[in-house]
């Protein structure tokens, strides 16, 4: 039980830190004229993301955990968080939980954005996989990953539409490098 509580403490403490950064960035973005596109799934994500971890913790408390998958889960979680904070650092004040677009601002193609189109979403998926491993929860872990993958896919469509991105825009941007 102690391992489940410890993992949840780390998950929710880092989530709180990210929420505080996001809120500060949202205020700056809105003050600078950023717009939020219609059709975002943020309202669902803000409930589904923490709920996924809570459901995984509940399954772990009911089924128990396995020590043999704890270390790989910790490594994946650390790598996912490192990728997320690299993405946050690369976007600077333009990173937030919400899709907020500054009209006329250039796309960021530094840091992990040089090689990954959506590093923040890769890291979110990594966090879910990592916690599922650390807690040894195949049922809720799979459900969380599949469900959140669908939300991320919907979110990416909204984000790319808001940024005016399509396959051709991405190819043109990458060919200029």
C-alpha positions, 0 to 999 in steps of 0.5 A: 500500500505504501508504494501505491501512495508514494507513486500517487504522491509523485504523480499528483505533485508533478501534475500540480507543478505542471498545472501551476506553470500552465496557469501562469502561461495561460494568463500571459498568453491570453494577455498577449492576444492568444485565442483558444480554438473551438472543439478542444477536448480539454474539459474531458482531459482535465478529468480523464487524466487524473482519474486514470491514475486514481483508477490505476491506484485503486486496481493496485490496492485491490490486486497488489503490485509486483516488484519486478516491474517497478524499476522499468516503470520508474525509468519510463516515468523519469524519461517521460517527465524529462521529455515533457519538461524539455518540451515545456522549456522549448515552448517557454511561455507558450506551453499550457494545458490548453490549446492557445494560439498566438496569432502570427507567432512562428511555430517552435521547432527547437528542442524535442520539436526538431524530431517529434511533432508532439513531444508533450503528448508522447510524454503524457502517454509515457507517464500513463504506461509508466504508472501502469507498469509501476503499479502492475495494473494491466486492466486499468492501465490498458483502459487508461492508455487506450482511452487517453490515446483517443483523447490525444488524437482528438486534441492533436486534430484541434491543435493542428487545425488551430496552427494551420498545420496539415501534412503539406505545411509540416513537410514544407517547414521541415524541408526548409531546415 
